[in-house]
Every structure is written in structure tokens, then in C-alpha cells.
Amino acid sequence: MTNNDIFKKLRVAHKLRDDDIVKILELVDFRISKSELNAFFRKDDHPKYMECGDQVLRNFLNGLIIHLRGPMPKKGEKKKD
């Protein structure tokens, strides 16, 4: 299974649109355009297909954690409930 496959499955499972993914990546200060993002979701035989690198997937996963759970509290701070 490739990074592109994982990215596609997460996108579908969380019902994310391109705008949502761009915002999630911005949570971890990672900027990407919609056209670059769409290249990851194309079929692998398409001429504009691009492989999703480890860095992009890692930043997306870190951003998704922040998106779903909220930012981690700083050391010494108590968690708000």
C-alpha cells in the first residue's frame, strides 16, 4: 500500500474536501496548493500523477491529530475538560 492509497483512504473515511485538507496541513505550518494536492489523488497512470512523499503524509497525520483532538497542552499546563 502506497502513501497515496493511505491518503485517499483517510480522505474518504473522514469525508474531507480539498479545502479541509489544506487547512489541516496549515495547522502544522505546511503549505500546499489544491493542484498539488489533487495530483496525489489521481490514478497512477495519469500524466499529472504525483507520488505522495513521507513528509506530506506525516504532516497530514500530525495536522489531523490537531484537527480532531485540538493542540497539545504545553508542559506544566493542565488539560481543560
N, C-alpha and C positions, 0 to 999 in steps of 0.2 A: 504494500500500500504506500503510495507516494504522499508527500506533503500536500499536494494539490487535492488528492482524494480526501484527506483528513479535513482540510479547509472547507471543501464542498459539503462534507457531511455535517460539520459543525454549523455551517451557514444554514443548512436546511433544518437541522434539529432545533436551532434557536430562532428560526424564522427571521433571519437578519437580511436587511436590504443593503445595498452598496453604501448608502449614507450612514447606516448604523455601523458598518464595519470600519469606515473611515473615522468615525467618531471614537470608536473603541480603540483604534490604533493611536489616535491623538491623545488618549488618556495616558499612554506611556511615551509620549513625545516622539512618535514615529509617524512621519508624513508619507502619504501615498495618494496618488490620483486615482480617480474612478477607472480611467482607461487602463492603468497598470493593474488594478485590482481585477478588472474583467478579463485580462489576459490569463490569470490563474484559473478562471472558471471555464475556459474554452476547452474543446476537445483537443487531445494531444496531437491530432493530425492537422489542426488548423494552422495556417501560416503565422498568425499573431499569438499563438500559444506561448506561454512563458512558464518555466518551472518555478514553483514556489520554493524559495530557499528556507533554510532553517531559521534564519534571523527574522524573516517575516512571520512565519508560523509561531515562533517563540514570543515575539512581541504581541501578536494577536491573542495568544493564550493568556499572557500576563494582563493585557488590557481587558480581556473577557472576565477574568477573575475580579478585577477592579469594578467592572461594569455590573457584575452580578452581586458581589459582596460588599462593595464600597472599598475605599482606600484603607490600607493597614494603619492601625494607630501607631504613633511614634512611640519609641521606648520610653517607659515611665508614665505614659498616659493610660488611663483606664478605658476600657471599651464601653461605648454608650449602648444601652439596651432600650 
